[in-house]
Amino acid sequence: MKYTHNLYLYLLVILLVAPHLTTVFSWKKDEFRNCNQTPFCKRARSRKPMSCNLIATHVEVSDGDLKAFLVPKNQENQEEDQENQEKGEIHSKALILSLSVYSDGILRLKIDEDPSLDPPKKRFEVPDVIESGFLEKKLWLESVENKGGLNVVYLNGEYEAVLRSDPFEVLVRGKDGKSVMSLNSHGLFDFEQLRVKKEGEDWEERWKGHTDRRPYGPQSISFDVSFYDVSFVYGIPEHATSLALKPTRGPGVDDSEPYRLFNLDVFEYLHESPFGLYGSIPFMLGHGKSRGTSGFFWLNAAEMQIDVLKDGWDAESSITLPSGQSRIDTFWMSEAGVVDAFFFVGPGPKDVIRQYTSVTGTSALPQLFATAYHQCRWNYRDEEDVQNVDSKFDEHDIPYDVLWLDIEHTDGKKYFTWDRALFPNPEDMQKKLAAKGRKMVTIVDPHIKRDNSYHIHKEATEKGYYVKDANGNDYDGWCWPGSSSYIDMVNPEIRSWWGEKFSYQEYVGSTPSLYIWNDMNEPSVFNGPEISMPRDALHYGNVEHRELHNAYGYYFHMATAGGLVKRESGNDRPFVLSRAFFPGTQKYGAVWTGDNTAEWEQLRVSVPMVLTLGLTGLAFSGADVGGFFGNPEPELLLRWYQVGAYYPFFRGHAHHDTKRREPWLFGERKTELIREAIHIRYMLLPYFYTLFREANVSGTPVVRPLWMEFPSDEGTFGTDEAFMVGNSILVQGIYTEGAKQVSVYLPGEQSWYDMRTGTAYTGGVTHKLDVSEEAIPAFQRAGTIIPRKDRFRRSSKQMENDPYTLVIALNSSREAEGELYVDDGKSFAFQQGSYIHRRFVFSNGKLTSINLAPAATGKSQFVTDCTVERIILLGHSPAHKGALVEPSNQKADVEDGPLMLRPGRTPAVPTIRKPGVRITDDWTIRIL
Ligand code: NOJ
């Protein structure tokens, strides 16, 4: 009997886990629901324009907000309303609307049920996402102006917000009268209010043998949002698709599926699909040449589906919206929650991201090591394997900073434990890496093995810290360890308890150089509906899982990052990589694009995916270099390293069924070229780190679509094969096998310098370039200065005291400028002003280093003796032979030197050698 039971269990494990172990299966479309199989989506999509009959009444200013009721037209009368209620009619109670204005041109719209009308339940509003500092930026409205039936409030100098009463519409427009964004202009707004179940009504939903009880019935919300004077819309990750979002509905759109936002563990995802992946950010940007950029964000954690509507989609309706302005209409649908939406007026792309990140937070500044190269594999088998891989990197002169351990390092997938047969001395192992300045990352997932001898499980059970099923029992689902329960991270008390688990006492075998990887936090449940948690599972505060599904991984990530901060008493910046994400994730760490495949098309789509994450606030992201599933041909692997070296998060990773693929396994030539790709990243670390700081301060992403730097160049709007790293470097990936040539559009009026050859190319032109396997094209924009560290070391730590190289690329006025940000790369002291921030300006033949940091004194001062050892002058006449350094009055030589310190041929370019200046100081260098 016992044997049969075990056999049954064994077969079940194989069945559930098999898709995750092998690569013979492809994307399981049938596991997941499409819009037609998702009742709220199907209902919403079948609605016709102008079917909303709500009007705004009782408009007034109260508590600094504009408030109104939304009631059905012709039902303003309370008695009628009452009658309808009794007849069981729905949608007839008044909704409460409020509009609030915040500084920097931000409008917030909230719509919810009226609590005084006793709804069956308070609808869920997502906590812990909005920055407290943002709430302080509220501008108190004092009055509302009534202009011909429109209620108008001031937004900022240039813009105003309008609430139209009949029919109800919210509009943001310029003082010139031109619309920027609007909501419900097509009358698609619908809000299914919670109500008592009618007799005989069936609220349950069934999917593949799972029943969702839906005890509160239909509660979805949908509405249309229009963006004016835009050519494209962008954002709403995570989808493996183009940067500029393709229409999903309208004339000529076949196979019409909306963009889905529902965090899912999708096995072998397709490279071109609106299907929802591991994370969700309901934030969309519109961009056009004439007006610029605008943004719309809906803070809601339930399943969402978004249509981008193609021109003519509403041809059959009689709507005429303002002519003379182009427009993209979109349609937003969510299963539950409230309307809590934000409009951002821009007008530039960086303005919109600043506005959005003022609401949800900017990216945390990572430790320097985290911005370098990471080596991962499922799995590095044991301590010997770890040691071998580590020493091979040194043997092959390839730098790396972090070695990762996947799930197999644990004792039976019990996180915070070690398989002591394979890893008998984890502390020693970490210390050996740390001696070379290297770190280790281990995986900690949210599913907890239901094993009574496992201390985490015991405690979580005793304390009642697990998510509950619809019957109120600890939810039991299947994941890597087998039967598992899931910590309820929505509760702050539980997050704090979880955080304690990372202390050195509790996480036995961990050391200060160990950091964390949070995976499977969508959450992934192998035997759950759509491989996730049932929507009727219950969280703290009686919140249904459906209401917060997309934020579950966010809370888990937050709790883990909090734990790492706590273990070093707030003196060490955490590093936590997460697969699932939500708005605000950027405050807690990095994300990656999950289980991609070793195919050229997947390399190509990784670029728009990473760019989209950056546009929506997540500056620190990357894709598995080489592709997680499958075995990349050496050429693909090399091309992936060449692109990956520019991802903000740069990590090689592979599934355990794949062949080993460490950089030295593909012959000498490939090793040399992969080494060079990784060296380029190390060389550019000072530049990357400066960009990470920029993201931390202003939200501006590290890698950017070309249109972010060239917002009025229409030629860039649809580009997603080339991208900018900061404002100075343009990179063009190679995404096809055996490529001999590639076309690259170099925007703007200034030239671009090939970063390897120093050759100048004219801007504003598409160049057809020859390519070899040696590198992918990368250009420095004329008019910029890039800080580098050129000496080759084993890890970023070992480069700490190395001197800098400044690469000055002169523009047509023989000018250039750039920045350098430096701090201790590790602690939070930078928040007290302990950093160096310089602006370098080259003009009139003179380079000046200007301080941008506030004056810091005593303890808060960051000190380094690092100097500048070379200053490369691209576009400078070779005739000059000397330079004068001031205030030291020293002379320095100007002579031809190598553009890069790399073996083999490298062109000679005018270089100021050993100017002897420190990066901490003010100085000038005049070319004589
Ligand atoms: C799924 C993750 O996406 C992948 O990167 C990882 O290797 C496996 N889980 C095993 O932990």
Residues whose N, C-alpha, C, O or C-beta is under 5 A from the ligand:
A	BS01	NOJ	W378 D406 I407 D519 G594 D595
